[in-house]
Amino acid sequence: MRLASKSPVVATDNRHVICRTNSASLSDFTDKRREATRPLAFRGENFDRDFDSNTLFYDAVQVSKSKIALFAPPFFNLARDVATTTFISGAGTCKAWTRQLDRHAQLWLDIPENASPVQALGELGSFTFSVSPNESEMFRGCRVIFTMSKDNPIEWILDWVRFNRDVHGADAVLIYDNGSSAYDSATLSAALRSIAGIRCSVVMEWPFKYGPQGANSWDHWDSDFCQLGAWEHARWRFLQHARSAMNSDIDELVLSKNGKSVFEAAEQSWTGLVRYRGRWIIGIDDGLRDDMRIPHRHADFSIFMPPKYELSRLVMRRDANACLPKWTVVPGRCPTHAQWHVHSIFSWWTSYFCTKDFSFRHFREIGSNWKYQRTNRVPFDPSIHKADQALLQAFQRVDWEN
Protein backbone atom coordinates (compact mmCIF):
# COMPACT_ATOMS: atom_id res chain seq x y z
CA MET A 1 0.00 0.00 0.00
CA ARG A 2 1.20 3.51 -0.70
CA LEU A 3 0.92 6.04 2.08
CA ALA A 4 0.88 9.80 2.06
CA SER A 5 2.69 10.90 5.20
CA LYS A 6 0.66 12.83 7.75
CA SER A 7 3.50 15.34 7.96
CA PRO A 8 2.62 18.67 6.33
CA VAL A 9 6.04 18.79 4.65
CA VAL A 10 5.20 16.06 2.12
CA ALA A 11 5.45 17.57 -1.36
CA THR A 12 2.17 18.53 -2.98
CA ASP A 13 3.38 16.96 -6.25
CA ASN A 14 3.69 13.62 -4.40
CA ARG A 15 7.33 13.17 -5.41
CA HIS A 16 8.57 12.33 -1.90
CA VAL A 17 6.55 9.48 -0.42
CA ILE A 18 6.47 6.69 2.10
CA CYS A 19 5.53 3.19 0.95
CA ARG A 20 4.58 0.02 2.76
CA THR A 21 4.27 -3.59 1.74
CA ASN A 22 1.33 -5.95 1.41
CA SER A 23 2.97 -8.86 3.21
CA ALA A 24 1.69 -12.23 4.42
CA SER A 25 2.63 -13.79 7.76
CA LEU A 26 2.21 -17.50 8.34
CA SER A 27 0.95 -16.94 11.88
CA ASP A 28 -2.16 -15.27 10.49
CA PHE A 29 -3.55 -18.48 8.95
CA THR A 30 -1.44 -21.56 9.79
CA ASP A 31 0.66 -23.22 12.50
CA LYS A 32 3.38 -24.08 9.99
CA ARG A 33 6.65 -22.13 9.99
CA ARG A 34 9.73 -21.86 7.81
CA GLU A 35 12.43 -24.21 9.14
CA ALA A 36 16.10 -23.28 8.92
CA THR A 37 18.46 -25.45 6.89
CA ARG A 38 21.67 -24.53 8.73
CA PRO A 39 23.10 -27.41 10.83
CA LEU A 40 22.54 -26.90 14.56
CA ALA A 41 26.28 -26.89 15.24
CA PHE A 42 26.70 -23.69 13.25
CA ARG A 43 23.82 -21.71 14.73
CA GLY A 44 24.78 -18.96 17.15
CA GLU A 45 22.99 -18.31 20.40
CA ASN A 46 20.69 -15.71 18.77
CA PHE A 47 19.99 -17.70 15.62
CA ASP A 48 16.37 -18.59 16.44
CA ARG A 49 15.63 -15.02 17.54
CA ASP A 50 17.02 -13.56 14.31
CA PHE A 51 15.75 -16.17 11.83
CA ASP A 52 12.61 -15.23 9.89
CA SER A 53 10.37 -18.26 10.26
CA ASN A 54 7.08 -16.38 9.91
CA THR A 55 7.12 -14.18 6.78
CA LEU A 56 5.55 -16.04 3.86
CA PHE A 57 6.20 -13.15 1.50
CA TYR A 58 7.30 -9.53 1.86
CA ASP A 59 5.11 -7.91 -0.76
CA ALA A 60 2.86 -8.61 -3.72
CA VAL A 61 3.62 -6.20 -6.58
CA GLN A 62 1.98 -5.47 -9.91
CA VAL A 63 5.25 -5.76 -11.84
CA SER A 64 3.57 -5.25 -15.24
CA LYS A 65 0.10 -4.76 -16.66
CA SER A 66 -0.47 -8.51 -16.73
CA LYS A 67 1.72 -9.98 -13.97
CA ILE A 68 2.00 -9.93 -10.19
CA ALA A 69 5.14 -11.01 -8.35
CA LEU A 70 5.33 -12.07 -4.71
CA PHE A 71 8.78 -11.45 -3.18
CA ALA A 72 9.63 -13.88 -0.38
CA PRO A 73 12.27 -15.53 1.75
CA PRO A 74 13.12 -19.02 0.45
CA PHE A 75 10.30 -21.45 1.13
CA PHE A 76 12.44 -24.39 2.30
CA ASN A 77 10.08 -26.91 3.96
CA LEU A 78 7.05 -24.92 2.78
CA ALA A 79 7.92 -25.33 -0.91
CA ARG A 80 5.46 -28.15 -1.67
CA ASP A 81 2.55 -26.40 0.03
CA VAL A 82 3.31 -23.17 -1.80
CA ALA A 83 3.61 -24.95 -5.15
CA THR A 84 0.13 -26.46 -4.80
CA THR A 85 -1.54 -23.21 -3.74
CA THR A 86 -4.20 -21.80 -6.06
CA PHE A 87 -4.64 -18.04 -6.46
CA ILE A 88 -8.02 -16.51 -7.28
CA SER A 89 -8.68 -12.95 -8.36
CA GLY A 90 -11.23 -11.01 -10.38
CA ALA A 91 -9.41 -12.32 -13.45
CA GLY A 92 -10.00 -15.96 -12.51
CA THR A 93 -7.92 -18.78 -11.07
CA CYS A 94 -4.23 -19.40 -11.66
CA LYS A 95 -1.19 -21.22 -10.29
CA ALA A 96 2.05 -19.46 -9.56
CA TRP A 97 5.34 -19.87 -11.36
CA THR A 98 8.16 -20.10 -8.79
CA ARG A 99 11.65 -18.64 -9.05
CA GLN A 100 14.17 -20.04 -6.56
CA LEU A 101 17.11 -17.66 -6.14
CA ASP A 102 19.90 -17.31 -3.59
CA ARG A 103 18.23 -16.82 -0.20
CA HIS A 104 15.17 -15.50 -2.00
CA ALA A 105 12.08 -16.82 -3.76
CA GLN A 106 9.46 -15.31 -6.05
CA LEU A 107 5.98 -16.34 -7.15
CA TRP A 108 4.82 -14.90 -10.47
CA LEU A 109 1.10 -14.81 -11.29
CA ASP A 110 -0.71 -13.98 -14.52
CA ILE A 111 -3.09 -11.46 -13.01
CA PRO A 112 -3.86 -8.14 -14.73
CA GLU A 113 -4.04 -4.72 -13.15
CA ASN A 114 -7.03 -3.86 -10.94
CA ALA A 115 -7.70 -7.54 -10.12
CA SER A 116 -6.75 -7.12 -6.46
CA PRO A 117 -7.40 -8.47 -3.85
CA VAL A 118 -6.17 -12.01 -4.43
CA GLN A 119 -7.25 -15.07 -2.47
CA ALA A 120 -4.85 -17.97 -1.86
CA LEU A 121 -6.20 -21.48 -1.24
CA GLY A 122 -4.07 -24.52 -0.44
CA GLU A 123 -2.59 -26.81 2.18
CA LEU A 124 -1.04 -23.86 3.98
CA GLY A 125 -4.51 -22.47 4.54
CA SER A 126 -6.67 -19.72 3.10
CA PHE A 127 -5.75 -16.04 3.10
CA THR A 128 -6.36 -12.91 1.08
CA PHE A 129 -3.88 -10.19 0.17
CA SER A 130 -3.87 -6.87 -1.67
CA VAL A 131 -1.40 -5.97 -4.42
CA SER A 132 1.00 -3.04 -4.25
CA PRO A 133 1.10 -0.77 -7.31
CA ASN A 134 4.07 -0.55 -9.61
CA GLU A 135 5.98 2.65 -8.74
CA SER A 136 8.50 2.55 -11.59
CA GLU A 137 7.11 5.67 -13.28
CA MET A 138 8.23 7.73 -10.29
CA PHE A 139 11.88 6.96 -11.06
CA ARG A 140 11.65 6.96 -14.86
CA GLY A 141 14.75 8.63 -16.27
CA CYS A 142 16.31 9.17 -12.83
CA ARG A 143 19.77 8.36 -11.52
CA VAL A 144 18.83 6.59 -8.30
CA ILE A 145 20.87 5.72 -5.22
CA PHE A 146 19.30 2.93 -3.20
CA THR A 147 20.18 1.44 0.16
CA MET A 148 18.92 -0.30 3.29
CA SER A 149 19.20 1.54 6.59
CA LYS A 150 18.25 1.10 10.23
CA ASP A 151 18.68 3.93 12.73
CA ASN A 152 21.53 5.53 10.84
CA PRO A 153 21.68 9.18 11.96
CA ILE A 154 19.82 11.31 9.43
CA GLU A 155 22.93 13.51 9.12
CA TRP A 156 24.80 10.51 7.70
CA ILE A 157 22.03 9.74 5.23
CA LEU A 158 21.85 13.32 4.00
CA ASP A 159 25.64 13.54 3.59
CA TRP A 160 25.54 10.31 1.57
CA VAL A 161 22.85 11.79 -0.66
CA ARG A 162 24.69 15.12 -1.08
CA PHE A 163 27.93 13.39 -2.04
CA ASN A 164 26.27 11.24 -4.69
CA ARG A 165 24.32 14.24 -5.98
CA ASP A 166 27.35 16.51 -6.36
CA VAL A 167 29.99 13.96 -7.38
CA HIS A 168 27.92 11.59 -9.54
CA GLY A 169 24.72 13.43 -10.47
CA ALA A 170 22.25 11.35 -8.45
CA ASP A 171 18.80 12.95 -8.53
CA ALA A 172 16.61 10.35 -6.77
CA VAL A 173 16.76 8.27 -3.59
CA LEU A 174 15.23 4.94 -2.55
CA ILE A 175 15.75 3.91 1.08
CA TYR A 176 14.57 0.61 2.56
CA ASP A 177 14.09 1.41 6.24
CA ASN A 178 14.56 -1.83 8.16
CA GLY A 179 12.56 -0.91 11.26
CA SER A 180 14.23 2.26 12.55
CA SER A 181 13.21 3.34 16.04
CA ALA A 182 15.33 6.49 16.32
CA TYR A 183 12.93 8.38 14.01
CA ASP A 184 9.82 7.65 11.96
CA SER A 185 9.47 7.41 8.20
CA ALA A 186 7.82 10.83 7.94
CA THR A 187 10.84 12.49 9.56
CA LEU A 188 13.24 10.75 7.19
CA SER A 189 11.09 11.53 4.15
CA ALA A 190 10.89 15.21 5.11
CA ALA A 191 14.68 15.34 5.48
CA LEU A 192 15.18 13.85 2.01
CA ARG A 193 12.75 16.34 0.53
CA SER A 194 14.83 19.19 1.99
CA ILE A 195 17.87 18.35 -0.14
CA ALA A 196 18.25 20.55 -3.20
CA GLY A 197 18.44 18.79 -6.56
CA ILE A 198 16.67 15.57 -5.55
CA ARG A 199 13.72 15.06 -7.89
CA CYS A 200 12.02 12.32 -5.91
CA SER A 201 12.50 9.95 -3.02
CA VAL A 202 10.83 6.92 -1.48
CA VAL A 203 11.16 5.66 2.06
CA MET A 204 10.16 2.02 1.77
CA GLU A 205 9.16 0.61 5.16
CA TRP A 206 10.70 -2.87 5.33
CA PRO A 207 10.08 -4.14 8.90
CA PHE A 208 11.36 -7.69 8.47
CA LYS A 209 14.04 -9.62 10.33
CA TYR A 210 17.43 -9.13 8.68
CA GLY A 211 18.44 -12.69 9.47
CA PRO A 212 21.51 -14.44 10.92
CA GLN A 213 24.84 -13.78 9.20
CA GLY A 214 27.20 -16.50 8.01
CA ALA A 215 29.45 -18.47 10.33
CA ASN A 216 32.51 -16.73 8.85
CA SER A 217 33.42 -14.91 5.62
CA TRP A 218 32.64 -17.97 3.50
CA ASP A 219 30.48 -20.54 5.25
CA HIS A 220 26.76 -20.87 5.99
CA TRP A 221 25.42 -17.77 4.28
CA ASP A 222 21.95 -19.25 4.17
CA SER A 223 19.63 -17.34 6.51
CA ASP A 224 19.97 -13.58 5.87
CA PHE A 225 17.00 -13.17 3.53
CA CYS A 226 15.99 -9.56 4.15
CA GLN A 227 18.33 -7.51 1.98
CA LEU A 228 18.31 -9.89 -0.97
CA GLY A 229 14.52 -9.77 -0.94
CA ALA A 230 14.62 -5.98 -0.81
CA TRP A 231 16.96 -5.65 -3.80
CA GLU A 232 14.79 -7.76 -6.08
CA HIS A 233 11.74 -5.90 -4.77
CA ALA A 234 13.44 -2.57 -5.55
CA ARG A 235 14.23 -3.73 -9.04
CA TRP A 236 10.68 -4.72 -9.95
CA ARG A 237 8.51 -2.32 -7.95
CA PHE A 238 10.54 0.89 -8.30
CA LEU A 239 13.50 0.82 -10.67
CA GLN A 240 12.43 -0.81 -13.93
CA HIS A 241 12.54 2.52 -15.78
CA ALA A 242 15.37 4.24 -13.89
CA ARG A 243 18.08 5.71 -16.07
CA SER A 244 20.60 3.97 -13.80
CA ALA A 245 20.75 2.79 -10.19
CA MET A 246 23.60 2.61 -7.66
CA ASN A 247 23.67 -0.08 -4.95
CA SER A 248 25.45 1.57 -2.02
CA ASP A 249 25.38 1.54 1.77
CA ILE A 250 25.22 4.75 3.81
CA ASP A 251 28.85 4.22 4.85
CA GLU A 252 30.11 3.88 1.28
CA LEU A 253 31.14 6.62 -1.18
CA VAL A 254 32.17 5.91 -4.78
CA LEU A 255 35.21 7.64 -6.32
CA SER A 256 36.16 8.00 -9.97
CA LYS A 257 39.72 7.97 -11.32
CA ASN A 258 38.83 10.20 -14.28
CA GLY A 259 36.15 12.42 -12.78
CA LYS A 260 33.36 10.63 -14.65
CA SER A 261 30.03 9.90 -12.99
CA VAL A 262 29.53 6.24 -12.15
CA PHE A 263 25.98 6.57 -13.46
CA GLU A 264 27.30 7.90 -16.77
CA ALA A 265 29.80 5.05 -16.95
CA ALA A 266 27.06 2.46 -16.51
CA GLU A 267 24.84 4.16 -19.06
CA GLN A 268 27.65 4.32 -21.62
CA SER A 269 28.90 0.81 -20.94
CA TRP A 270 27.99 -1.73 -23.61
CA THR A 271 26.74 -4.04 -20.86
CA GLY A 272 24.88 -1.46 -18.76
CA LEU A 273 26.84 -2.37 -15.62
CA VAL A 274 29.93 -1.19 -13.77
CA ARG A 275 31.26 -3.06 -10.75
CA TYR A 276 34.11 -1.83 -8.57
CA ARG A 277 36.08 -2.75 -5.48
CA GLY A 278 36.38 -0.89 -2.19
CA ARG A 279 38.87 0.20 0.45
CA TRP A 280 38.32 0.95 4.13
CA ILE A 281 38.64 4.45 5.55
CA ILE A 282 39.46 4.35 9.26
CA GLY A 283 39.61 6.58 12.31
CA ILE A 284 42.93 6.94 14.11
CA ASP A 285 44.02 8.25 17.50
CA ASP A 286 45.59 11.56 16.50
CA GLY A 287 44.51 13.69 19.45
CA LEU A 288 41.44 15.11 17.68
CA ARG A 289 38.77 12.63 18.81
CA ASP A 290 37.34 14.82 21.59
CA ASP A 291 37.12 17.80 19.26
CA MET A 292 35.21 16.04 16.50
CA ARG A 293 31.53 16.52 15.82
CA ILE A 294 28.96 14.12 17.23
CA PRO A 295 27.84 12.25 15.31
CA HIS A 296 31.01 11.96 13.26
CA ARG A 297 30.51 12.62 9.55
CA HIS A 298 32.01 11.13 6.39
CA ALA A 299 34.14 14.22 5.82
CA ASP A 300 35.83 13.75 9.23
CA PHE A 301 37.75 10.73 7.91
CA SER A 302 40.27 10.25 5.12
CA ILE A 303 42.89 7.70 6.25
CA PHE A 304 43.27 4.45 4.34
CA MET A 305 43.31 1.17 6.22
CA PRO A 306 46.68 -0.36 5.26
CA PRO A 307 46.62 -3.54 3.16
CA LYS A 308 46.92 -6.93 4.82
CA TYR A 309 48.05 -9.58 2.38
CA GLU A 310 47.40 -13.26 2.98
CA LEU A 311 46.61 -16.43 1.03
CA SER A 312 42.99 -17.10 0.11
CA ARG A 313 41.28 -20.48 0.10
CA LEU A 314 42.39 -20.79 -3.51
CA VAL A 315 45.98 -20.17 -2.38
CA MET A 316 46.03 -16.79 -4.08
CA ARG A 317 47.55 -13.68 -2.52
CA ARG A 318 44.85 -11.20 -1.59
CA ASP A 319 44.33 -8.12 0.55
CA ALA A 320 42.26 -9.25 3.54
CA ASN A 321 41.46 -5.59 4.31
CA ALA A 322 39.87 -4.95 0.91
CA CYS A 323 36.08 -4.60 0.60
CA LEU A 324 33.85 -6.79 -1.52
CA PRO A 325 32.67 -5.04 -4.72
CA LYS A 326 29.53 -2.98 -5.30
CA TRP A 327 27.81 -2.02 -8.55
CA THR A 328 25.79 0.47 -10.59
CA VAL A 329 23.42 -0.77 -13.30
CA VAL A 330 21.00 0.31 -16.00
CA PRO A 331 17.98 -1.75 -14.88
CA GLY A 332 16.42 -2.02 -18.32
CA ARG A 333 19.57 -3.69 -19.68
CA CYS A 334 19.86 -6.27 -16.92
CA PRO A 335 18.71 -9.77 -17.95
CA THR A 336 15.37 -10.67 -16.40
CA HIS A 337 16.73 -14.01 -15.11
CA ALA A 338 19.57 -12.35 -13.17
CA GLN A 339 19.35 -11.70 -9.43
CA TRP A 340 20.31 -8.37 -7.87
CA HIS A 341 22.71 -9.36 -5.14
CA VAL A 342 24.62 -7.31 -2.58
CA HIS A 343 28.08 -7.54 -4.16
CA SER A 344 27.28 -8.62 -7.71
CA ILE A 345 24.40 -9.46 -10.01
CA PHE A 346 24.06 -13.23 -10.07
CA SER A 347 23.70 -15.20 -13.31
CA TRP A 348 25.04 -12.36 -15.46
CA TRP A 349 28.51 -12.99 -16.81
CA THR A 350 29.52 -9.33 -16.98
CA SER A 351 29.04 -9.02 -13.23
CA TYR A 352 32.11 -11.18 -12.61
CA PHE A 353 34.42 -8.38 -13.74
CA CYS A 354 35.45 -5.19 -11.94
CA THR A 355 36.59 -1.92 -13.45
CA LYS A 356 39.60 0.02 -12.18
CA ASP A 357 38.04 3.34 -13.21
CA PHE A 358 35.96 3.41 -10.02
CA SER A 359 36.34 2.32 -6.43
CA PHE A 360 34.44 3.02 -3.26
CA ARG A 361 35.48 4.06 0.21
CA HIS A 362 33.97 2.18 3.15
CA PHE A 363 33.93 4.26 6.35
CA ARG A 364 34.51 2.19 9.48
CA GLU A 365 33.19 4.90 11.80
CA ILE A 366 30.00 5.59 9.86
CA GLY A 367 28.12 2.69 11.38
CA SER A 368 26.49 1.31 14.51
CA ASN A 369 28.69 -1.81 14.92
CA TRP A 370 25.61 -3.94 14.29
CA LYS A 371 27.66 -6.70 12.62
CA TYR A 372 30.81 -6.46 14.73
CA GLN A 373 32.93 -3.92 16.62
CA ARG A 374 34.69 -1.94 13.93
CA THR A 375 35.28 1.54 15.38
CA ASN A 376 38.16 0.81 17.73
CA ARG A 377 40.87 3.27 16.73
CA VAL A 378 44.57 2.56 16.37
CA PRO A 379 47.49 4.92 17.10
CA PHE A 380 48.54 7.07 14.20
CA ASP A 381 51.61 5.71 12.40
CA PRO A 382 52.86 8.01 9.61
CA SER A 383 54.69 5.11 7.98
CA ILE A 384 51.46 3.25 7.16
CA HIS A 385 48.58 5.69 7.64
CA LYS A 386 48.16 7.79 4.50
CA ALA A 387 45.46 10.32 3.64
CA ASP A 388 43.26 9.50 0.65
CA GLN A 389 43.88 12.52 -1.58
CA ALA A 390 41.23 11.48 -4.12
CA LEU A 391 38.65 11.33 -1.35
CA LEU A 392 39.68 14.75 0.01
CA GLN A 393 39.35 16.26 -3.45
CA ALA A 394 35.91 14.73 -3.87
CA PHE A 395 34.83 16.17 -0.50
CA GLN A 396 35.64 19.64 -1.82
CA ARG A 397 33.04 19.24 -4.59
CA VAL A 398 30.21 18.63 -2.15
CA ASP A 399 27.80 21.23 -0.79
CA TRP A 400 27.42 19.69 2.65
CA GLU A 401 24.84 22.22 3.82
CA ASN A 402 22.16 22.08 1.10
N, C-alpha and C positions, 0 to 999 in steps of 0.2 A: 504494500500500500504506500502511496505517496502522501507525505504530510506537509502542510504549510505550517511553519513554526508559528507559535503564538507570539513570538517576539515581534514588536513593531518594526524592527530593523530589517526584516526580510524584504528583499527587493520587490517592488510592485510588478516588475516584468517577469518575476518568478524564475530568475536565472541563478539564484542561490537557494538551494532547497535541502531539506532533510528527507531521507527515504528510509522506509522500513521493509522488512521482508514479510512474505506470507509463508511461514514455516509450518512444519508438522512435527509434533513431538509424540513419540511412541506412547508415553504415559497417558496421553489423552484418550486412547482407544484400545490399548492392548497391554498385557503383562510382559510381553516379549521385549528384550533389549538387545542392542548390539553387543557382541562378545569380542573382546580383544583377542588378537592372534599372537601377540608377543609371549614368548615362554615366561613362565612365572619367575624364573631365576633372574631375568633381566628387567623386571619391573621394580621401579623405585618405590619408596614408601608412600609417595603421593600419587602413584599411578592411577589407582581407582578413582581418586578424587578428581583428577585432571582429565581422565578419559571420557569422551563423549559417547555414552551408551544410549542416549535418549533421543537425539535429533534424527528423525527419519530423513528429512530434507530441509535445507536452509531456506529455499525460496523457489517458487514456481514463477517462471518469467515467460512472457509472450515474446519469444526471440525473433519471430517473423510473423507475417500476416497469417500464416497457416500452421505454425508450430509453437508448442509450449515446451520448455525444458525445465526439469526439476533438478536443482543442484544439491548434491548430498554428500555426506561422508560415505566411505565404502560400506557396502551392505553386509559383507562378511556372512555370518550365519543367517541373516535375513534374506539372502539373495533369492532363494527359491520362492519364498512367500511374495517378495516384490515382483518377481518375474511372472507370477500367476495372477497378479492383481489386474482387475479391469477398471478402466476409467470411463466415466459417463459425464457427458456435458450436453449443452443444448445442441451440439452438432452430432450427437450420437454416442456410440460406444466404441472404444478402441483399446488396444494393448500398447504398452510402452516399449520403445526400443532402448536398450540399456547400453551405456558406454561405461566401461570399467577403466579408469585411469589410475595414476599413482596417487594413492591415499585420497581418492575422489571418485565419485560415481555420478552419472547423469541419467535421467529418464527423459526421452524425447517422445512427445505425443503429437499426433496430427489433429490439432484442434485449432480452429480459426479464431480470429479476434472476436471479442464480445461474446464468447461462449462460456465465460466464467459465471458462477462457480463450477468446480469439477468435483464429482463424487468418486471416491475410490472404494472398490469392493473386492475383498479377497480374504485369504487365510489370516492376514494380519488383523483384519477387522474392517469396519466401515468408518470412513471419515470424509469430510468435505473441506475443500480449500479454495481460496480465491487466487487469482493470477495477477502478478505484478505487471504493470505496463512496461513496454520497451522504452527506455529513456535515451536511446542512442542519438536521437535528433538534437538533444541538448548539447552534445559534444561534437556535432558534425563540423568538420573543418578545424577543430581545435587541436592545439598541442597540449596534451594532458599529462600532468604528473599524478600518479596514484600510489597510495600507500595504505598500510594498516597501522593504527595507532591506539594506544591505551594509556591515558593519563599523562602523555607527554605534555610538558608545559606549553601553553599556547604560544609563548614567545618563540620556542624552538620551531613550532610548526610554521609560524609566519616567516621566520628567517629562512627556513627551507624553501618556502614558496617564493620569497623575494629573490633569493639566489637563483633559482631556476627561471624565474621571470627575466631577470636582468642579464644573466649569463647565457641562457639557452633559448629564451623567447617563449617560455611556457605561458599560456593564457587561460588555463583551466585546471581545476583541482578536483580530484576524487579521493576522499578519505573514508576508509572503512574503520569506524570507531568500534573497537572490540570491548565495549562495556566500560567506558571511562566513568569514574566516580568523582573525579576532581572538578568536573564541570559538565554541563549538559550539552546536548547537541545544538540547541539554539544558540548558546554562547559561542561555540566553535564556529557555527555557520555565520554568525554576525561578524566574527573576527575575520573570516575569510573574505566576506563581502567588503570589508574595509580596505583591502589591499588594492591599490591602483593597478590597472592593467589586467586584472583577472576578469575575463568575460563571464565565467560561470563556475559554480562549484556545487558539489554534492557531498553532504555528510551522510554516509550510508551506515545506519545503525546495524551492527553485526554482533549481537550479544551471545555468541556461542563459545563454548570451551575451546581454548587454543589447542590443547592436547599435549600429552607427554612428549618430550624431546627424545632423540635417540640415545642409546647407551654410551656412545662416544661419537667421534667425528664421522664414523663410517657405518656403524652397526645399529640395527633395529630402529631405523627411521620408518615407522609403520603406524603411528598413532596420532600424529599432529595433523589433523585434517583441516583445521579452520582456515589457514591462509591459502592453501591450495584451492579450497572451495571458493574462497573470495575472489581469487584471481580469474578463475573461469567465469564466475558470476559477473565480474567487472567487464570481462571481454564481451559477453553476450547481452547483458542488460544495458550497459552504458557506452561501450567504446567501439562498437562495430563501425561507426562512421567517423571516428576521430582521425584527424590528419596524421597524428602519431602519438604514441603513449610511452611514457617513461616509468619503469618499475623501479622505485627507489624508496628506501626507508628514510625516516626523519633525520637520522644521524649520518646520512650519506649525501655527498655533494660530488657531482660529476665535473671533471676538468677536461679541457680539450688542448691538445698539443699545438693546434694551428689556429685556434680562436673560433673554430666553426661550431655552430650549435649541434648538439647531439641529435636533436629532432631533425634538423636539416640533413645530417648525415644519414639517418635512417631513411628519410624520404627520398634521398638521391641514390641510395644504395640499390643495386639491381635485385637484391633479395628483399629489401624492406626491413632489415634488421641490423642493428649494431649491438655487439656484446663486448664487454670490457671488464678488465680486472680492477681490483681495489687495493689500497694501502691504508693502514691504520694511522690515524693522527692521535697523539697521546698528550696527556698532561704531565708535566714534570715539576718537581720541587725546585723552584727557582727563586723562592722568597716572595712571590707575588700572590700566593693563594688567598691570603686574607684580604687582599685589596680587590679581588676580582668580583664581578657582579654576581648576584644570586637571583635567578639561576644563571649558571655559566651559559655562554652563547657560542655558536660555531666560531665566530670571529675571534674568540679568546684563545684559540688553539691553532698551532701551525707546525708542530714538531712531528717529524716522521717517527714511527716505531722502527727501530733498526731491523734489518733482515735476520732471520734465524734459519740457516740452511740445515736440512737433514734429509735422510733417505725416506722416500714414500714406500707404500706397500708394494709398488711396482719396481722398487729399488732404483728410483730416479731421484736425483737431487732436486729439492724443492724448498721454497721459502715457507716455513711453517707459520710465519707472521703475515703472510699475504691473505687477502680476502677473496672469497669466492666471487665469481663474476656476477654482474647485473646486466640489464639489457633495455633497449628502447626499440619499439617496433611500430610499423605501419599496420594496424589491425586488419585492414582489408586485404593485405597481401600475405597474411599468415594462413597456412593451410588449415582447413576446418578440422582435420583429424588431429592436429597438434594440440598439446596441452601447455597452457601458460603455467610455468613453474617458477619457483623463487629465483633460481640462479641460471636458468636456461629455459628454452621452449622445447619440451620433449617432442620426439618423433618428427623433428625438422632438422635436416642435415646441416643447414647453415648455422644452426645454433651451437654447433660444436666448436666453432672458431671464435677467436677474440681478436679485436682490432687493437693496435698500439696507438691509434690516433686519440683514443679517449681512455680515461681511467677515473676511478672515483676515490674519494677520501672518506674513510669510515672513522667517525669521531668517538673515541672510547668514552669520553665524559659527557656526551649527549645521549644519555640513556639512564634507565632506572635500575640497572643490574638485575633485570628480571630473569635473564638466563643464567648469569654467573657474575661474580664480583669482577668488574673490569676497570674500576676507576681508581685503584690504588696507584699512587704516583711513585715514580722512581727519582733518585737524585739526578740532577742535570749533569751530564758528562759531555763536554764540548767535542770529544773525539768521536762520539757516535750519534749525538742528538743534533740533527740538522733541521733548519727551518725549511718549509716547503715554499719556495719562492713562487711557483706557479699558483699555489693556493692563495698566497698573500696578494698577488696581482689580481686574481679573480675577485677577492674580497673588495678591492678598490672599485670595482665596477658596479657594486651593489648599493642601491639606496635602501639602507637598513631601517629607515624611519617611515617609509610610505609604501 
